[in-house]
Amino acid sequence: MAAKAKTKTSEHRGSRRSEEVLARAAAIYARLLQGEATRAELIAAVRTELGADAYGAAPEDSLRHDLDWLERLGFKVITAPGHRYSLTQVNPRFPVPLTREHVEALAAARRAFEQTLYHKPIESLVERLRPFLAPALRPVLEREPMVRVEIPLLDHAPPSEEVLHKFRKAAHEQRRFSFIYRSPAGGKARRHTIEPEALEEREGHIYFEGYAPDYGQVLQFRLERVETTSVEILPTRFPTRRRRATPIRYRLSPTIARFGATRRFPNHTEAVLPDGWVEVRAETRDLFWAGKILLKYGEHCVALEPPELVKEMRRVVTLMAQNYGL
């Protein structure tokens, strides 16, 4: 009879084992960070995170127990009429053991990325982490970092946030992404369809790239030139592909490469030639931008391969000479 009573009790109460209580408390905390929640919503959040059997047949009893433990751990929750719960104070009893160097690095990253696509998620990360820092380290987040990382200011992104959201969604679901794009060459607008691969912030602009079946190659597009109302996520799925890279080869003069060449591309290798010039072999995903980078070396660089890169360099240099009347 005693065994039967024990079974009945277990059917009506969630486990009181410490590790399971802490797991449920963590799930409740994560849900309350999103805002006010009802009792049913908290129970649903725990079951979604930990499984349908996270609570027994009477989860309300276990939820009260879990909320009590959450408050003991430093997370104060208030209750409003209608069994609605809100997180009002976070003062954890278990600070994360981070050093000053850790926090200074986070502060530097926060400042460096404040004008980029990662501004909002980094700010959210900082605010979530702040209460878990030792009180003496919290002011470090607000100080000017000793090491400054300069990242170019970006185009005004908010009008294109919907495009970014849909691009990420299409890439995650591996669906084709279609849009109307106005190219600066001629200014004509035309529809493109790509298999999205990556987003990139470069020289103050946001670009996205993907394989274009109509062209048989990877193309890049500047975000601000996309007509936001034209974007579509198509039902057509595509397989995962390895991101493509093109081998390149160029030479740098001894004037700038006497002590070695700067690594500007992946898979960089270099060799010193008999005349003192340095030959570099590397890879790039975009020959257009590779040419832009090499042009910054001016007369100290000669592109050698592939032919498309050499052709583009010659075209640009020829037009520059014409502009200066040479």
C-alpha positions as MATLAB code, in Angstrom:
seq = 'MAAKAKTKTSEHRGSRRSEEVLARAAAIYARLLQGEATRAELIAAVRTELGADAYGAAPEDSLRHDLDWLERLGFKVITAPGHRYSLTQVNPRFPVPLTREHVEALAAARRAFEQTLYHKPIESLVERLRPFLAPALRPVLEREPMVRVEIPLLDHAPPSEEVLHKFRKAAHEQRRFSFIYRSPAGGKARRHTIEPEALEEREGHIYFEGYAPDYGQVLQFRLERVETTSVEILPTRFPTRRRRATPIRYRLSPTIARFGATRRFPNHTEAVLPDGWVEVRAETRDLFWAGKILLKYGEHCVALEPPELVKEMRRVVTLMAQNYGL';
ca = [
       0.000    0.000    0.000;
       2.902    2.316    0.845;
       4.471    1.644   -2.557;
       1.219    2.537   -4.256;
       1.023    5.856   -2.362;
       4.589    6.661   -3.439;
       3.685    6.056   -7.078;
       0.638    8.286   -6.780;
       2.741   11.111   -5.322;
       5.275   10.889   -8.156;
       2.465   11.206  -10.684;
       1.390   14.540   -9.224;
       4.702   16.263   -8.609;
       7.711   17.004  -10.796;
      11.067   15.661   -9.668;
      12.661   17.508   -6.733;
      16.160   16.346   -7.652;
      18.462   19.374   -7.599;
      19.786   19.010  -11.143;
      16.260   18.734  -12.572;
      14.975   21.673  -10.523;
      17.901   23.776  -11.746;
      17.254   22.749  -15.346;
      13.609   23.777  -15.064;
      14.554   27.033  -13.317;
      16.942   27.852  -16.166;
      14.185   27.264  -18.730;
      11.821   29.498  -16.745;
      14.466   32.233  -16.546;
      15.058   32.059  -20.318;
      11.324   32.447  -20.955;
      10.929   35.365  -18.522;
      13.772   37.208  -20.243;
      11.406   37.509  -23.210;
       8.785   39.251  -21.077;
       5.780   38.538  -18.895;
       4.397   34.994  -19.073;
       1.391   33.156  -17.740;
       1.640   30.022  -15.643;
       0.624   27.927  -18.637;
       3.270   29.607  -20.818;
       6.009   28.891  -18.275;
       5.005   25.258  -18.007;
       4.908   24.989  -21.803;
       8.361   26.601  -22.056;
       9.831   24.080  -19.613;
       8.284   21.151  -21.478;
       9.498   22.504  -24.811;
      13.034   22.828  -23.467;
      13.267   19.667  -21.353;
      10.606   17.331  -22.711;
       6.962   16.551  -22.118;
       7.736   14.643  -18.906;
       9.589   17.548  -17.263;
       6.543   17.985  -15.024;
       4.132   15.458  -13.601;
       0.344   15.457  -13.709;
       0.113   18.555  -11.461;
       2.786   20.871  -12.868;
       1.447   23.939  -11.045;
       2.805   22.589   -7.738;
       6.259   21.986   -9.200;
       6.243   25.376  -10.907;
       5.727   27.125   -7.553;
       8.632   25.121   -6.149;
      10.821   25.998   -9.144;
       9.987   29.714   -8.867;
      10.921   29.591   -5.189;
      14.301   28.101   -6.106;
      14.773   30.671   -8.838;
      14.327   33.440   -6.269;
      16.781   31.765   -3.888;
      19.308   31.826   -6.721;
      18.897   35.603   -7.066;
      16.183   35.937   -9.720;
      13.212   37.799   -8.268;
       9.872   37.081   -9.915;
       6.638   38.915   -9.112;
       3.155   37.538   -9.624;
       0.255   39.555  -11.058;
      -3.448   38.643  -11.051;
      -4.293   35.811  -13.379;
      -1.094   33.909  -12.565;
       1.119   36.179  -14.650;
       4.819   36.294  -13.856;
       7.521   38.899  -14.501;
      11.240   38.980  -13.826;
      12.002   42.152  -11.843;
      15.516   41.667  -10.498;
      18.545   39.615  -11.488;
      21.265   39.315   -8.860;
      22.712   35.823   -9.355;
      24.279   34.033   -6.407;
      26.756   32.411   -8.820;
      28.718   35.032  -10.824;
      30.458   33.818  -13.974;
      34.215   33.504  -13.198;
      35.493   35.929  -15.843;
      38.734   37.889  -15.545;
      39.303   41.580  -16.260;
      40.933   40.574  -19.579;
      37.747   38.718  -20.563;
      35.564   41.752  -19.836;
      37.952   44.166  -21.571;
      37.840   41.965  -24.675;
      34.036   42.004  -24.583;
      34.052   45.805  -24.194;
      36.389   46.128  -27.198;
      34.142   43.890  -29.314;
      31.100   45.871  -28.200;
      32.640   49.173  -29.337;
      34.050   47.737  -32.566;
      30.740   46.287  -33.717;
      28.398   49.067  -32.598;
      27.871   50.262  -36.206;
      27.520   46.792  -37.720;
      24.857   44.140  -38.199;
      25.946   42.577  -34.894;
      25.209   45.669  -32.789;
      21.847   44.506  -31.423;
      22.831   40.906  -30.603;
      26.078   42.041  -28.942;
      24.212   44.613  -26.850;
      21.744   41.901  -25.860;
      24.645   39.599  -24.944;
      26.254   42.316  -22.808;
      23.010   43.069  -20.973;
      22.365   39.391  -20.284;
      25.907   38.810  -19.090;
      26.243   41.983  -17.003;
      24.393   40.702  -13.869;
      26.571   37.582  -13.826;
      29.812   39.601  -13.636;
      31.489   40.392  -10.347;
      30.333   43.920   -9.328;
      33.888   45.277   -9.570;
      34.101   44.219  -13.238;
      30.801   45.657  -14.464;
      32.128   49.234  -14.954;
      34.813   47.850  -17.291;
      32.103   47.278  -19.913;
      31.514   51.029  -20.147;
      35.140   52.157  -20.339;
      36.970   53.018  -23.523;
      38.886   49.835  -24.425;
      42.682   49.992  -24.423;
      42.827   48.227  -27.795;
      40.645   49.826  -30.460;
      39.421   47.889  -33.462;
      38.293   50.153  -36.280;
      35.464   48.898  -38.495;
      34.117   51.159  -41.279;
      30.732   52.783  -40.732;
      28.052   50.909  -42.591;
      25.316   51.949  -44.943;
      22.064   52.780  -43.212;
      20.781   49.260  -42.595;
      17.279   49.605  -41.006;
      15.360   49.969  -44.319;
      16.950   46.697  -45.439;
      16.455   44.698  -42.236;
      13.591   42.784  -43.844;
      15.874   41.803  -46.730;
      18.526   40.623  -44.262;
      15.956   38.623  -42.305;
      14.647   36.913  -45.439;
      18.164   36.237  -46.736;
      19.132   34.521  -43.478;
      15.882   32.553  -43.458;
      16.412   31.397  -47.064;
      20.019   30.399  -46.304;
      18.963   28.501  -43.157;
      16.179   26.648  -44.968;
      18.338   26.183  -48.101;
      15.760   27.775  -50.383;
      16.403   29.948  -53.407;
      16.282   33.685  -52.886;
      14.847   35.997  -55.555;
      14.963   39.806  -55.767;
      15.144   42.807  -58.096;
      18.554   44.468  -58.154;
      19.567   47.815  -59.599;
      23.152   47.612  -60.785;
      25.250   50.806  -60.884;
      26.361   49.817  -64.403;
      23.596   51.379  -66.485;
      21.212   51.575  -63.532;
      18.918   48.927  -64.996;
      16.865   46.826  -62.601;
      16.549   43.093  -63.186;
      15.459   40.079  -61.190;
      18.094   37.678  -59.887;
      17.713   34.279  -58.259;
      20.494   32.872  -56.118;
      21.201   30.098  -53.643;
      22.261   32.229  -50.635;
      25.620   31.516  -49.026;
      27.030   34.407  -46.986;
      26.693   37.969  -45.741;
      29.708   40.236  -45.564;
      30.460   43.732  -44.303;
      33.130   45.324  -46.447;
      34.416   48.899  -46.595;
      31.299   50.331  -45.033;
      28.799   48.374  -47.119;
      26.798   45.186  -46.624;
      27.013   42.540  -49.336;
      25.434   39.149  -49.738;
      26.463   36.405  -52.096;
      25.150   33.189  -53.520;
      25.336   30.797  -56.423;
      23.320   32.066  -59.410;
      22.038   29.116  -61.481;
      21.373   31.394  -64.489;
      25.050   32.414  -64.588;
      26.663   29.255  -63.267;
      28.764   31.173  -60.742;
      28.725   32.913  -57.370;
      27.645   36.577  -57.510;
      27.747   39.341  -54.935;
      25.154   42.059  -54.411;
      25.160   45.247  -52.385;
      22.275   45.251  -49.948;
      21.126   48.839  -50.442;
      20.614   48.265  -54.190;
      17.972   45.588  -53.646;
      14.338   46.649  -54.031;
      13.036   45.631  -50.623;
       9.481   44.933  -51.772;
      10.683   42.538  -54.495;
      12.308   39.940  -52.235;
      10.914   36.398  -52.328;
      11.909   33.105  -50.693;
      11.173   30.461  -53.309;
      10.035   26.904  -52.537;
      12.922   25.439  -54.558;
      15.530   23.897  -52.265;
      19.216   23.479  -53.065;
      21.964   21.171  -51.741;
      24.770   22.318  -49.463;
      27.779   23.352  -51.498;
      31.337   23.983  -50.472;
      32.078   27.690  -50.765;
      34.157   28.151  -53.889;
      37.577   29.790  -54.029;
      39.721   30.819  -57.008;
      43.537   30.528  -56.863;
      45.352   33.816  -57.459;
      49.029   34.721  -57.917;
      50.698   38.131  -57.762;
      54.066   39.775  -57.090;
      54.972   42.501  -54.613;
      58.015   44.772  -54.811;
      60.827   44.652  -52.219;
      59.831   48.164  -51.143;
      56.755   46.877  -49.321;
      57.444   43.142  -48.971;
      61.097   43.081  -47.928;
      60.181   41.547  -44.571;
      57.254   39.497  -45.855;
      53.877   40.124  -47.465;
      50.712   41.010  -45.578;
      48.251   38.120  -45.559;
      45.228   39.565  -47.336;
      43.694   36.336  -48.690;
      43.139   32.783  -47.394;
      45.724   30.031  -47.943;
      48.527   32.559  -48.339;
      51.998   31.306  -49.287;
      54.930   33.366  -50.519;
      58.377   32.989  -52.037;
      61.203   35.507  -52.505;
      62.322   35.759  -56.164;
      65.942   36.349  -57.299;
      65.201   40.025  -58.029;
      63.895   40.594  -54.497;
      60.216   40.690  -55.423;
      57.900   38.403  -53.436;
      55.514   36.068  -55.249;
      52.280   35.357  -53.381;
      49.863   32.499  -53.988;
      46.475   32.558  -52.295;
      42.732   32.109  -52.879;
      39.748   34.425  -53.179;
      35.992   33.991  -53.500;
      35.644   37.217  -55.462;
      38.058   38.285  -58.207;
      36.483   41.732  -58.426;
      37.319   42.524  -54.815;
      40.697   40.826  -55.076;
      41.522   43.318  -57.821;
      40.380   46.221  -55.606;
      42.683   45.033  -52.830;
      45.694   44.608  -55.108;
      45.162   48.038  -56.675;
      45.831   49.578  -53.270;
      49.452   48.492  -53.661;
      49.730   50.788  -56.686;
      52.946   50.329  -58.681;
      54.285   47.842  -56.127;
      52.044   44.984  -57.297;
      51.718   42.930  -60.493;
      48.838   40.445  -60.866;
      49.851   37.185  -62.582;
      46.917   34.755  -62.363;
      44.161   33.993  -63.189;
      43.693   35.653  -66.603;
      40.391   37.263  -65.481;
      42.176   39.065  -62.652;
      44.981   40.265  -64.916;
      42.424   41.490  -67.474;
      40.503   43.447  -64.819;
      43.687   45.045  -63.467;
      44.716   46.113  -66.980;
      41.269   47.554  -67.657;
      41.304   49.656  -64.498;
      44.892   50.855  -64.950;
      44.186   51.815  -68.574;
      41.145   53.866  -67.596;
      43.101   55.543  -64.798;
      45.802   56.503  -67.284;
      43.146   57.994  -69.575;
      41.704   59.973  -66.689;
      45.104   61.541  -66.077;
      45.735   62.218  -69.757;
      48.575   59.679  -70.074;
];
